[in-house]
Each structure stands twice: as C-alpha cells, then as structure tokens.
C-alpha cells in the first residue's frame, strides 16, 4: 500500500484538526509507482505548511527546521525519514532570474507549477479522501509510457526556470524515459536561457547524469538539445569525424560515451566516471594529420591532464583529492594500453604501479573500458593482454612492494652521510636509486639502496663525513 507508513495517517489527522488539506506530492509518489526507494516526503498544505510541520514535530517530539523565507519546514523522524512541508503556492518569474515571486495558491496552482507531469502526482492525506490520487495532467499516463512532459506550455516552463531543461535530461537518463516531442523542441528553443543558471546548480544535475545507469543517454540529449555546447564546450568539441583521402579518425564524442557507459557498468564511482568523460578531452587540440600514419593525437593525455583543473574550477567541481584523482587517470590512461601492446616487462609494470599507486585498479578499469573496437578479436586480444598486466602487477607488488613506495634513501640521509647542504647531486642520487629499484637493478630495500648511494656518491667525488 503506498501510504502504509503510520506517519501519513498522523499528518492527515493533524491536517483535519487544523481544517486544512494536505497532500503527498512529487518524487515520493512518482518513485512508489516506479518501484524506487524514497525516504524524502514532500507534503503540500492548502494553508500553512509551517503550522502543520510544527504540530507534527510536537507529536513526534522531533526537531522542526523552519525556513520562513521560503514558507517551508522540515521534520526529521527518528526513522531517518525527512518530511518537508510547504504551503500550496503559485509562482511568477522575471526574465533575468529563476527565483520566482510566490503567493498562496490552490493544490491545482501548486501542481501546475511543477516541472513535469510525473512530478505533479499527489495523494490526499485527509481522512475523507485518504490515499486518493490527484492527477490533473495525466502524469500516470506519462509514467506508464516512460515520457517526460511539462504540465503546461513547455516554453513558459523552461523560460521561467531554465534549470528544468537540465532536469528533463537528468530524469530521462536516470529513468530511461523519452522526452516528449514538444517538450524536447522547447528545450532546444530555450537552451540559451541556461546562461542565467548558476554553475553550482548545473553541476548537481550534470553529476546525476554522469551517475545514471546509462549516462550516454543524458549526454546525447544534452548535445541534441544544444545544452552541451553551452555548459561543457570542451566535450562538445569532441564531436565529428574528419577525413583525408582514405584516412578518417573515429568520432571522439561517440567513443567517450562508449567508454563512460563501459565504466558505468562496472563502477558507481562518480570520479572514475568523470575520468572516463575527460580521458580524451584534449584530442581536438592535439589532432594532426600525417599522410603516412593518418590522424594522430600525440600528447593528448598530457595536455588533457593539464586541462582538468580549469574544467573542474569552471564547472564548480571540487578541486582537492577528487580532481587530482581524475587528473592522474587522464594522464596515465594510455600507459596500460601501451603495456598491453608491447612485451610486458617487469620494469614497465613497476613504473605503472609506482605512478598509479592506490589508484591502479581504477586506472585498469578505465583502460579496459577504453577498448571500444567493433572488432571482437581485437577486443579479446587487448583484454587478454590486460589480464597479463594485472597478473604481473600482483606478482611484482607482492615481491617488491612498489605501490606508493618511497625510495629507502632520503635526501636527509645523503646530506647527513656526506655532510653536504641541499644541492643538485642529492636529487640526482635519489632519482638514480628510484630508477634502479623500478628497473629491477636493485631490490627495494635499505641495504641495497645504501650501497648504490655509496657508489653514486663516489662517482661524484663525495666523501663521507667522519663519524
């Protein structure tokens, strides 16, 4: 039963006592019919939402958070369920802002202001009509047929609040729904209006698209509606195929979406998925034509990694460890592929382990997802070689402890041993010891590294400080 939780009867009884009508509306109702879990309940009150929330808080002895500016209140129950109350309202907008002018309204006014018909569904909570569905815009019809449609004129809906265009794409991607034709065309017409929406609000929706079950659906819709080039021009520039004679490169936008979907099948990690989005982002800037070899994108991994911080900053993504993780994976994403094409040497695998550190599994997931060839034999060959790389990594990690290692000989040890101040020779000795370990010339232990330090120091004419 959709309203089996006792809290609904309690809210209805309190609403009757106050002489107001109360309805569960929006996402909770939608998700019930879709069989999706939902713990956030939105209650619309034809009257004072704050007064009803305060009455519920007193009964439950629960904290009530009141936001008088917005006319809303939140009650968090002991079971972790959040119930938000708001008075029914109608809204009007000005051209230069997505913040509405609000006044009290009816339930019909409140449902009419909703973004999509599937989010305008409501259940009555009052005793006389408890559980009755109020669906003035045929939201159930759209829900059953998988359609995203606005309750009113879509041009007005999107002109009033352009963020709703991103939400339409996001719901389509999350639910696997289709955007109804008139609604879709209205998004195309109103796409320039996205400029008045803050980056912070846009990235919330974009992250939900990235995290959707098949994120390519969302990005394809962003592109088709004209939103992508406005919110993410670097990704839009991946589009297209250029031919010269018999040489043509693949469409890097299509390829990127395939990689993203491949990663999505294996991981829910938002930042690994962002690494998939950005792994080839510099290809348009590094594209060159060689009459003998065809199209090349030399250095796109290096330039792409340098582009990551600026993209994160502009799009209001976090600039700390998450950004560094994405930057590292973009920089290293070709390394396992190169390894899988050549003879897999211990030295090359050690260097990969050293540079990737704890992120090596995420890197391998990205690289395996990056194999999107339509030739099955080629895919099988690459994946078999990747499995060889994985076995080598496991063996070397157990034997040499390379992942996240720091060379046993530090700059301080060199300075103390030879009584010298910081200088170029110290860096050269440290680098030589690190490379010797990675190349397998010496084991990763202190004694072997110390002996090599002594030989390298002697070559440079350094003498130990007297004991």
N, C-alpha and C positions, 0 to 999 in steps of 0.2 A: 504493500500500500504506500503511495507516495508521501502521505502525511502521517506515518505511523509513529514518529517521534513525539512523545508527550508534550514537547515544548510548543508544538503548533496549536494544540488544544488550549494550552495555557495562554498563549498570545491571543487566541480568538476570544477566550473568556474575558481577558482583561480589556480587549477592544470593545466587546459588548458592554462591559461595565462603564466604559468611558463614552459610549454612544458613538463610536467611530467604526469605519470599515477598514479591515486590514487584509493584505494580500501578500503571499509569497510571489515574487516576480523575478524574471530574468534567468540567470545562469543555473540556479538550483533546479528550477523547473525543467529547463532545457536538458540539463545533464541527467536528470532522472529518466527521461524518455530515451536518452541515448545510452543509458546503462553506464554512465561515467560517474566515478565517485566525486562528491562535492561536500565540503564542510562549511562553506560560506553561504549564509542565507540572507537574502535581501528582502525586507518587508516594506511595502509601500502602505502608508496610512492616509486615508482621506480625512485629514485632520492633523494633529501634532504627532509626528513621529518621535520627537524627543520625549513627550509626556508618556507615551506608551512604553518606550525603552526604559524610562525611569521606573515605571510601575513593575516591569518585568525584573529589573535589577533588584528592586526591594524584595520581591517574592523569592528570587533565587539567591539573594544575598551576594550578588555578583557585582563587580565593578562596571560602571557605566561611563564610557568616554563620550562626552558631548562636544559637538563641533557646531556651535551656534551659527557661525558664518555661513555654513552650508546647510543648516537645518537638519543635520543628521546626528545620530547617536549610535554607538556600538556597545553591545553586550557580549562579553565572552563567557561562555558557560564553563562549568568545571570539566565537562567532557571534551573541551577544546573546540567546540563549535562557536563560530562567530556569527552573531545576528546583527545586521545593520538596519536601522530604522530610518525612514525618510518620509516626509510628508509628500503626498501627491502634488505634482507641480507641472506647470507649463513653462516653456523656455523660449526666449527670443535672442537673436545674435546680431552683432555688428560685423561689418565686413573685415575688419582688421584684427579680430580676436576670436578665439574659440571658447572664450569664457562667456556663458550665457547670462542674460538677465532673467531672473527667476521670480515667479509668483505662484501662489497657491492654485491648484487645479483639481480636476477630477481624475479618476482612475484612467478614463479614456485619454485625457490630456497626457498623463504620465506614460501610458503605453505608446502613444503616438510619438513621443519624443525619443523613444528607444532607437538604437541604431539599426537593428534587424528584426524581422518578424519572429525569428526563432528565439530572440531575447525579449520579446514582448509578451510571452505567455505568462499567465498569472493563475494562482489558485486562491480561492477565497478561504479565509480563516475564521470568519464569524460563524457562530453555531448554526444559524438558519440555512446557510449555504456552504457549509464546511466542505472543502475539497473540490468544489465546482471549478472547472477550467474556464477562464475568461480569455478568449482568443479572437479579438476583433479583426485581425489582419491575416488569418489563415496560416498562422505560424506552424501549426501541426502538419498542415499540408506540405509546407516547405521542409519541415523537419523529416518527414517520412520520405521525401523525394530528394533530400540532400541538396537543398537550394539556399543560397544566401541572397536575401532580398530585403530592401528597406520598406518600412511600413508606409511611408509617404513618398512624395516626389524625391527620387534619389539625388537630383541636382541640388535641391534645398538641403537635404540631409548632409551631403558632403560639403556643400558650401558653408553651412553653419558650423560644422565641426570636421575639418579635413582629416583628423586622425582616424575617423571612421573608415576612411579608404584603406588605411593600413590594417585596421581591424577586420575588414571584409576579407582581405587576402589572408590574414592570420587564421581566421576561422575556417576558410576554405582549405588551408594547408593542414590545420590541426584535425579537422573532421573529415577531410577528403570530400568536401562538398563542392558544388559548382556555383559560381557567381551568376545569378540571373542576368539575361542579356541587357535589359535596360539599366540595371544597377552597374554592370560592367562598363557600359558605354559612358555612364555618368562619371565613373571614376576616371576614365580616360579624359573626359572633358574638364574635370576639376583637378587633375593631377598637379597643375602649377600651384594650387592652393596649399599644398603640403608645406610650402615655404614658411607659413605662419606658425607651424607646429614646432615645439622645442625639440632639440636633438634628444633630450632625455626621454621624452615620451615616445619618440620614433624608435629608439633603440630597444625599449621594452617590448614593443611589438615585433621588431626585427629578430630579437633573441628568441621569441616564442616561435617565429617561423623557422629559425635555424634548429630549434629543438623539436619541431613537429615530426611525425612519423616518416613522412617523405618530403623533406624540405625543398626539393627541387620544384614541387608543385607551387610553393609560395613564391620562389624566386622567378619562375616562369610567368606567374601572374603579375608580379611587380614589374617585370620587363614589358609585358604586353600592355599594361595599363599606363606605362610612361612614368611610373613612380621610381623605378630603379635608377634611371639616369639622374634623377633629382636628389635621391637620398644616398646613392652609392655609385658615383660616376666611374670609379676605378673598375668595379665589377661590370658595369655596362660596357666599358671599353674592351672587355674580353671577347665580345660578340664578333662574329663574322669570319669568313674564310677568304683568303687572298690566293689567287692562282697566277703562276707564271709558267707558261708552257705546260709541261706535264707535272709540274710541282704545285702542290697545294698543301697547306697546313690544316690541321683539324680546327674546328670551332672551339676555342678555349673556354667559352662560356658553357657550352654544352658539356664539354669534358669536366669542367669544375663541378657542375651539378651532378654528374655521374659519380665523381669521387665523393662528394658530400653525401649522396644517398648511400654509397657503399659504407662510409664511416657510420652513418646513422643506423645502419642495420647491425652494427657491432658495438656501438657505444652511445650512451646518453650524455657524455661529457660535452658541455657547451663549448669549451675552449678547444678541444680536439676537433669539434665540428667547425669552429672558426678557423683553425689551421687548414682544414680542407677548403674552406671558402677562399682563403688567401694564398694558398700554396703556389699558384701560378699568376698572382696578381700583377707581376712585373713583366709578363710576356709581351704585352703591347709595346712596352718601352724598350725591349731588348730584341725585338724581331728584326731579322736581317735576312737577305737573300744571297745565297751562294749558288751560282749556276751549276756547280758540280754536286753539291750536297743538298741543295734545296733550301727550305726555310730553317733558320736556326734561332734559338732564344738563349744564346750563351750568357751566363751570369744572371739569369732571371731569379735564381734562388737567393743570390747575394743582394741584389737590388730589392727584391721582394721583402726580405727581412728588414731592410732599412726603411721600407715604406710602412711597415706595421705600426710603429709608434705614432706616426702622423695620422694614420687612419683611425687608430684607437682614440686618439685625442679628439679628433674632429667629431667622431661618432659617439663620444661620451662613454666609451668602454673603459674599464679600469686599466690604469697604467702600471700596476705593480706586477706581481708574480704571474698573473694570467697573461698579461701582454708579453712578458719575457718568454713564457712557455710557447705561445703562438709564434713569436719571432724565431725561437730556436728551431721549431719544427719546420717552419718555412725555409730556413737556412739549410737544414740538414736533409730535406725531403728527397733529394736526389741520391744521397750517399748510399743507402741500401740498394737502390736500383742499380747503381754503378757496380757495387759489390756483386750483385747477382748476375751481372753480365760478364764479369771477369772471373779469373781464378780467385776463389775466396781465400785470401791469405790471413794468417794469424795477425799480422801487423795491422792490416786494414781493419779487421774486426776489433782489435784492441782500441784503435783510434776512434772508431764509431762508439764503442762503449764509453770511452773517456769523454767524448764531446756530448753525447746524449745523456749520460748519467742516468738518473732515475726515470727519465722520460723516454727511455729506449723502447719500451713496449708500445707507448703511444705513437712513437715515430714509425715503428714497424707496422702498426695498424694503418696509419696514414699511407705508408708506401704500398702496402698490399691493396689498399683501396684505389691507389693511383693507377693500377693496371686496368685500363678500360678498353683494351683492344677488342675488336669484334672477332678476332681470330682465336678460336678456342685453344689451339695447340700452343700459341704464343703465351696466352694467359697461364696455361698449365705449366709451361716451362719456367716462367718467371716465379710463379708461386712455389714451385719445387725448389728453385734456387733460393728463394727467401727462407724456406724451411731449413736449407743447409746453413744459411747465415744464422738463423736462430739457434741451431744446434752448436755451431761454432761459438756463438756468444755465451751460451750456457756453459760450455766446456771451459772457455777461457776465463769466465767470471769465477767459476769455482776454483780454478787453478791459480789465477793471477790477481784476483780481487781488484780489477781495473776500474770498475764503475765508481765514479766520484772520488777516485784516488787523488791524493796529493803526493808528489814526489817525496821520498823519505828524507832527502836533504833539502833543508830550507836555506833561505838567504842568510838567516841569523847564524846557522851552523857554519856556513862558509866564512862569514865575517869574523866569528869568534875563533875559528880554527887558524885563520891566516892573519888575523889582526888587521883587517883592511876595512875602510869605510864603504858605504854603498857605491858601487861602480858598475860599469858595463860588463866586466868579467863575471860578476856574480850572476847576472841574468843569463849570460851565455852558458855558464856551467849548469845552472838549473835546467835550462832548456835542453841541453845535451843529455842530461840524466833522464829527463822526462821522455825524450825521444828514444833513448836506448831501452827504456822499460817498455814503451809502446811497440817498438820494433822487435822485442823479444831478445835483444842482445844481452840484457842482464835481467835477473828476476826482480820482482817488485818487493825488495826487502832492503833494510838499512845497510847491512854489511856490504852488499854488492854495490849499492849506490855510493857508499862512502869510499870504497876502493876506486870507483870510477872518478869520483871527485878528486881524489889524490892525483890520479894520472892527468886529468884535465888541468888541475892547478899547476902541476909541474910543467906541462906544456906551455903555460903562460908565465912561467918564471916566478910563481908564488911560493913562498916558503912558510912553513907552519910557525905559528907563534910559539916561543919557548914555554914549556909547562911551568 
